[in-house]
Amino acid sequence: MNLTPLIPIVAIIAWAVIKMARIRASRPESSSSELTTRVEELERAVQGVQKELAETQERLDFAERLLTKGREERRVGS
């Protein structure tokens, strides 16, 4: 049984595994507490944006009511 043709295939696979291991080792690992902190910061940011959006919607509703009231008064006055 001649296994000589398998040598390049094994070499390519070994090269790929070593390359992936080096890439993985060079990536900084984030601790779970750091990730938890980041998620909490993002949640607070989203809540702030939601609050601002709600306030903007209230102002828009108020402005629409004023415009509608002004139009109705002009129609009645005409």
N, C-alpha and C positions, 0 to 999 in steps of 0.2 A: 504494500500500500504506500503510494507516494504522496506525501503531504506537502511537498514543496510549493504547489500553487496556492496553498492556504497562507503562506507566510506574509505576502503583501496585504491580504485581507485582514489578518490579525494585526499587522502593523498599523493599518489605517484605523481600525477600531480602537486600538490602544492610544493612538495619537489623538483621536476625537475625545476619548474619555479624559485624557490628561488635560486637553484644552478646556473642556467644560469644567473640570475641577478647578483649574486656575481662575477661570472667569468667576465661578461661584465663590472662591476664596477671596477674590479681590473686592467683591461687593460688601459694603458695610451692612452688618446685621442690625436691625432695629429691635430694641427690646420691646416686650409687650407693654410695659408701662409707658414707654415713649409713644407707641401707637395709640394707647388708650388716651393719653393726653392730647394727641393730635385730633382724635375723633371727637373728644369733648370740646375742643376749641372750635372745630368745624360745626358742631351742633349749636354752640353758642352763637356763632356767626350767622347760621341759618335762622335761628330764633330772632336775632336782631333784624335781619332782612325781612322776615315775616312781619315783625312789628311795624317796621317802616312802611311796608306795603299796605298793611291794614290802615295806618294813619293816612297814607296817600289816598286810599280808596274812600275813606270818610271825607276827606277834603274834596275829592272829586264829586261825591254824592251831594255835598253841601253846595258846591258851585253849580251843579246841574239843577238843584232845587231853586237856587236864586235866579238862574237864567229862565227857568220855566215860569217862575212867579212873575218875573219882569215882562215876559211875553204876554202872559195872561192879563196883566194889568194894562198893557198897551192895547190889547184887543178890546178889553172892556171900555177903556178910555176913548177909543176911536169912534 
